[in-house]
């Protein structure tokens, strides 16, 4: 895979406090990367860096687009517009649903966008509420509007910050299906921040574990179970649960099959 993002010795500090430290990370074009970790580990800060919304305090972060390399300092508005972010708490304008979905296209000077907006509304199952005012929507419906507003822009990179946090199972399924479809059908590179290790397993092609500042691990989806078990990966693939207790890879695989079969529910994560 081609490298889309390259991070080397990246640190973010706010005053004297270090909130993120990533020594070496490549994100590949067309992958879906889930970033899992506890609150305060720097997950949302990482997304803001990837969205070119802020610069690292030190180190190097570059984005490769159209055969060129860009940083926070060098990226133009045109390059920044190819990266779209959906925040954990959707912020909608005091307009109708259709107008909210269209607003990004209008700001970009698009004219013939009505069909694209209707298609985006259909994808998030909100066509029947297209004329409703945003303030009348439920939390799940508002988040679906925010996702539609992002997808209608046809980004090359989609950044999602806890897109299903505190939502009911119906809205979670709709949004997860959208994320999966966007990745598989359109080839969009997606970076997803989530606390839900089950969601990371369902959706991601790779998982990054951001456990605390300076403790950043990345691997295939199976490794997210290490975080679920609150263990540490050893060189031989064992997981430390408590002194003297180990789970081997084959046992982790068995647990994973149980998760997939529904023996362990999301509510336990």
DAZI-V241934 format. One record per backbone hydrogen bond with DSSP energy under -0.5 kcal/mol. NH is the residue of the N-H (numbers start at 1). CO is the residue of the C=O. If there is no record, write none. Layout:
# DAZI-V241934
<<NH | CO> <NH | CO>>
This chain:
# DAZI-V241934
<<4 | 27> <5 | 27> <6 | 62> <7 | 25> <8 | 60> <9 | 23> <10 | 22> <11 | 58> <12 | 20> <14 | 17> <15 | 13> <17 | 14> <19 | 12> <19 | 17> <20 | 12> <22 | 10> <25 | 7> <27 | 5> <29 | 2> <31 | 28> <33 | 31> <33 | 190> <34 | 32> <34 | 206> <35 | 192> <36 | 34> <36 | 208> <37 | 194> <41 | 38> <46 | 42> <47 | 43> <48 | 44> <49 | 45> <50 | 46> <51 | 47> <52 | 49> <53 | 48> <54 | 48> <57 | 11> <58 | 11> <60 | 8> <62 | 6> <63 | 70> <64 | 4> <65 | 63> <65 | 68> <68 | 65> <70 | 63> <75 | 71> <80 | 76> <81 | 77> <82 | 79> <83 | 80> <84 | 157> <86 | 159> <87 | 85> <90 | 88> <92 | 90> <95 | 93> <97 | 132> <98 | 130> <100 | 96> <101 | 97> <102 | 98> <103 | 99> <106 | 102> <107 | 103> <108 | 104> <109 | 106> <110 | 105> <113 | 111> <117 | 113> <118 | 114> <119 | 115> <120 | 116> <121 | 117> <122 | 118> <123 | 119> <124 | 120> <125 | 122> <126 | 121> <129 | 126> <130 | 127> <132 | 129> <134 | 95> <136 | 133> <137 | 134> <142 | 138> <143 | 139> <144 | 140> <145 | 141> <146 | 142> <147 | 143> <148 | 144> <149 | 145> <150 | 146> <151 | 147> <152 | 148> <153 | 150> <154 | 151> <156 | 82> <157 | 82> <158 | 189> <159 | 84> <160 | 191> <161 | 86> <162 | 160> <162 | 193> <165 | 162> <167 | 164> <172 | 168> <173 | 169> <174 | 170> <175 | 171> <176 | 172> <177 | 173> <178 | 174> <179 | 175> <180 | 176> <181 | 177> <182 | 178> <183 | 179> <184 | 180> <185 | 181> <186 | 181> <186 | 182> <187 | 183> <188 | 182> <189 | 156> <190 | 31> <191 | 158> <192 | 33> <192 | 190> <193 | 160> <193 | 191> <194 | 35> <197 | 195> <200 | 196> <201 | 197> <202 | 198> <203 | 199> <204 | 200> <205 | 32> <206 | 32> <207 | 219> <208 | 34> <209 | 217> <210 | 36> <210 | 208> <211 | 209> <211 | 215> <212 | 215> <214 | 21> <215 | 212> <216 | 214> <217 | 209> <219 | 207> <221 | 205> <223 | 220> <224 | 221> <225 | 222> <226 | 223> <227 | 223> <228 | 224> <229 | 225> <230 | 227> <231 | 226> <234 | 238> <237 | 234> <239 | 247> <240 | 232> <241 | 239> <241 | 245> <242 | 245> <245 | 242> <247 | 239> <251 | 248> <252 | 248> <253 | 249> <254 | 250> <255 | 251> <256 | 252> <257 | 253> <258 | 254> <259 | 255> <260 | 256> <261 | 257> <262 | 259> <263 | 258> <264 | 258> <268 | 265> <269 | 266>>
